[in-house]
């Protein structure tokens, strides 16, 4: 079974994976994380998965994709989309 973790724990795991230190980017990362969760929820991924450690990888990928929008990248990565489909099934 998927172990439930809080959004704050997910936030810290995402920041670690993205090498973001300190609290000054928390609001931005949290905003992106929540947007990614809504995308995944709309795609059919259950809250049981979204609120677990199992989701940290795809949340990190999605947050990273959104984080890099300003650098000319205008879409979510193909890995993110493929993983979203897997988790929705």
N, C-alpha and C positions, 0 to 999 in steps of 0.2 A: 504494500500500500504506500501511496505517496505521503511523505511526512509534510504536514502543513507548516509553513513559515510565514512570518509577517512581511508586510510590504517594506518595512524598515530593514529587515534582514535581507530581503531581495535587493533593495537599494545598495546596501553595503557590499553584497556579492558582485553586483554589476559594476560598481565603482572599482572594486579590486581587479576584476577582469579587464577593465578599460584603463587601468593605471591612473585613476583619478583619486587624488588625496585631498583630505580636508573636507569641510562642510560647505564651502562656498558654491559648489555646483549642485548641491542636493536638490534644490527646487527644479532646476532644468532637467536633471536626470530623472527625478520622480515624475515630472510632466511627460517626458518621453516614455517612461516605463508604463504609465497609466494609459497612454495612447496605444502602445503596443499591445497591452492587455485587452483593450477594447477591440482592437483589430482581430486579435486571436479569438476573443469571445464571439464576435460577429461571424467568424469563420467556423465556429462550432466547437472550439476547445473548451472543455469543461472547467468550471471554477476549481474543482478538485485538483486538476493539473496546474492551473494558473497560480494557485495559492501554495504551490509546493516547491521544494528544492528542484524538482524535475524541470521546472520552467525557467530556471535561472539562465541556462544556455541560450535558449531562444529569445528570452527577454534581453539579454546582453547583445545578441546579434541585432535585434530590432532597434534597441536604443542606439547602438553604434551606427546603424544605417541612418537613423534620423539625425544623429549628432553630426554626421558628415554631409547632410543635405547642403549646407552652405558652401561646400567645396566643389560644387558642380554635379555631384551625384544626385539624381532626382528620382530614385526608386529604391524600394526595399530589395535586398539582395535575393538572388534566386535560391540560395540556401535557406534563407528565412522563409520564403514562400513554400518550399518543399517540406520543410520541417513543420510548418503550420498545418499543412495537409495531413502529414503523418499523425500529429497530435490530435487533430480533429476526428480522425478515424478511430 
